[in-house]
Amino acid sequence: MMTSTQDTQAKRDVWVAVYDGWADWEAGFTVAGISGAQWQREPGRFQVRTFAATSAPVTTAGGLRIIPDATLADVTPEGSAMLVLPGADAWDEPGVLDPFADLAARFVAAGVPVAAICGATAGLARAGLLDDRAHTGVVAEYLAATGYQGGAHYADTDAVTDRGVITAGPTDPVAFAREIFAELDLYEPAVLDAWFRMFARSDASAFPVLMAAG
């Protein structure tokens, strides 16, 4: 029996960090869009995998219990498509999530995209990844409190991508996913535009475009 090219190609990993108290709603659109084949230009290219500091289960801010697929020590840029860092109160606790920010720095150095939302943007700031990149976050003052050098590059907008680093504020999970999907080339441009208009603005004119793509 013959196998399709898609069946024989290894899926590339999109790693999503998980830690106690992480804001599950911030990565919801991202995970659903990548894991579901609907509207994708080439379904099956990526798989979402979770990882944590250890193999122990973690509990999200919404009370969901997650058993991670891997530990932080297992995750490398090689063979990976992206690293996604959701927000959590622990990003504001000195040193607690620094290993995740250090991993982000290794991904960026290897040319593999990194996406951070809410408090995770502070982790990138402390790691020096936003000093010379356009970015956004919770508010400018929040990132300024990290002592980073990138204040002049802060943009008051929903989400920003600059040279493989995606940032977004806590109220913009749809825009965060939009930037991730664009970086992964997940949807055709017109489909991505329609997807964003539908889920961010409830724009009914986007529905026929998605139906045609589906």
Rosetta blueprint (number, residue, H / E / L):
1 M L
2 M L
3 T L
4 S L
5 T H
6 Q H
7 D H
8 T H
9 Q L
10 A L
11 K L
12 R E
13 D E
14 V E
15 W E
16 V E
17 A E
18 V L
19 Y L
20 D L
21 G L
22 W L
23 A L
24 D H
25 W H
26 E H
27 A L
28 G H
29 F H
30 T H
31 V H
32 A H
33 G H
34 I H
35 S H
36 G L
37 A L
38 Q L
39 W L
40 Q L
41 R L
42 E L
43 P L
44 G L
45 R L
46 F E
47 Q E
48 V E
49 R E
50 T E
51 F E
52 A E
53 A L
54 T L
55 S L
56 A L
57 P L
58 V E
59 T E
60 T L
61 A L
62 G L
63 G L
64 L L
65 R E
66 I E
67 I L
68 P L
69 D L
70 A E
71 T E
72 L H
73 A H
74 D H
75 V L
76 T L
77 P L
78 E L
79 G L
80 S E
81 A E
82 M E
83 L E
84 V E
85 L E
86 P L
87 G L
88 A L
89 D H
90 A H
91 W H
92 D H
93 E L
94 P L
95 G L
96 V L
97 L L
98 D H
99 P H
100 F H
101 A H
102 D H
103 L H
104 A H
105 A H
106 R H
107 F H
108 V H
109 A H
110 A L
111 G L
112 V L
113 P L
114 V E
115 A E
116 A E
117 I E
118 C L
119 G L
120 A H
121 T H
122 A H
123 G H
124 L H
125 A H
126 R H
127 A L
128 G L
129 L L
130 L L
131 D L
132 D L
133 R L
134 A L
135 H E
136 T L
137 G L
138 V L
139 V L
140 A H
141 E H
142 Y H
143 L H
144 A H
145 A L
146 T L
147 G L
148 Y L
149 Q L
150 G L
151 G H
152 A H
153 H H
154 Y E
155 A L
156 D L
157 T L
158 D L
159 A E
160 V E
161 T E
162 D E
163 R L
164 G L
165 V E
166 I E
167 T E
168 A E
169 G L
170 P L
171 T L
172 D L
173 P H
174 V H
175 A H
176 F H
177 A H
178 R H
179 E H
180 I H
181 F H
182 A H
183 E H
184 L H
185 D L
186 L L
187 Y L
188 E L
189 P H
190 A H
191 V H
192 L H
193 D H
194 A H
195 W H
196 F H
197 R H
198 M H
199 F H
200 A H
201 R H
202 S L
203 D L
204 A H
205 S H
206 A H
207 F H
208 P H
209 V H
210 L H
211 M H
212 A H
213 A H
214 G L
